[in-house]
Amino acid sequence: QVQLVESGGGLVQPGGSLRLSCAASGTRFRLNAMGWYRQAPGKTRELVAIIRTGGSTVYADSVKGRFTISGGNGRNTVNLQMNSLKPEDTAVYYCNADGQSWGKGTLVTVSS
């Protein structure tokens, strides 16, 4: 059973930046893909970004050019650098591993 622990959420003003981190434990194997999803109040959970072994990435259109995912690639850690944050980025952000394991989430609030 893979355990994922997120950190780095908080309150930030519009236009600001935050960096989320996630560390995986409980496995001796390299994870093939790690990523971030988010769920805003009253909405379904959605993909934010994924990074796969080898470094290929996928981003939601809404965050392209503002967010950068890094890590993965066998290190079993993943980070999400979020710049130019908007109020609509407010959500609970969840770390995911191989499409199966989930962290408990970290709250990001973008508000003035």
C-alpha positions, 0 to 999 in steps of 0.5 A: 500500500502506497502512502502519499503525504502532501505539504505546502498548501495555504492562503495566498493572494491572487498573482502569488505563488505556492509550491506543493510537495508530495512524498510516497512511502510504503513501496520498494518499486518505482512509481510510473506516474505521479500527479496532482488533482484538485477538487473545488467546493461543489465540483468534481475532482479534476486533473491538474498535472501528471509526470511520468517516468522519463519526464513526460508531462500532462497539464490541464489547459487551465494551468498551462503556463502557470503551473510546473510539475517536477520530480517523479522519475523514480524518486517517488516524490513530486512537486507542483510549482504554482505561479500567477495563482487565481481565485479559481485555483482555490481547491483541495489539491490531492497527490496521486500515484499510478492512478490508484493511491491518493493523499489526504489533500492539502488546501490551497486558497487564493484570495485577497 
